[in-house]
Amino acid sequence: MKKVSLKAGGGNEARTVGNFLTKHRLGTDSLSALSKGGWHNSLHRPQFQGPCCTLHATYQPQHLYSLLTRIQAELGCALPKVPEVFFKPAECLNDPCGNVVVPATAPSALDAEVELAIVIGKDCKNVDKSSALDYVLGYTVANDVTARDVQSRVSQWSFSKGYDGFCPLGPVIVRADLPGFHVTNLPMKTTLNGEVLQDGNSSKMIFSVEEIVSYLSQDTTLPAGTVIITGTPSGIGHSYKPPKYIKPGDDLSVSIGGVGTLRNSLVAAVRL
């Protein structure tokens, strides 16, 4: 599970979700205002259109936290009893349809992970589980791309998951208060070249949204615009025999029912 705090980029060409949330300080009143429509992230200004916020900008997060997740057994680790945090660099964020550049130093064992992402709507600190959902603006989709060969060599996972562009995010933010939307029952899939690798459901999450938000907020401020990425279901490519890793030219998509789909092409690194 990852926590991303987004900040505004420079100029009109880099209007980010963090820029919008920070500028408008989305809190309880602003959440209710979104019932008339979501924020569309254009290159010039946010516009309300429909029930979701469409994300197209280049994200520039301040920091990214990660927690160990449901694939622990597939990686030979015990399931965590509490969320276990590790960090990712800001530069790993990517657009919903942006290219993922295969690292020249780790080209042969890349894996995709479909993950539900929580978007925080107002600053929160030391919140309890009973009030945690009051701070959630909505939900989106993340692909936590991982270099498994690098991951297997170390006890800390940050480097293997932190290459530039290794976390596509989007394509929309679905409001938490959208009628008929139930975050506890969302199908989650990763499809590689037409074959479904991961086929899970948010109902299988180790920790609930309330537990996650409450835990991460203890003695730590989660500012408006924070994104928390909550872990992936079983079925990662690494778990297959032989492994089914992703490579340039593959048709890759990760999707969450009721939220959206990320489609990112892999391209080889070019070093001048």
Summary of the structure (lengths in Angstrom):
residues: 272
radius of gyration: 17.4
end to end distance: 34.8
largest distance: 53.7
contacts: 960
relative contact order: 0.23
helix: 19%
strand: 34%
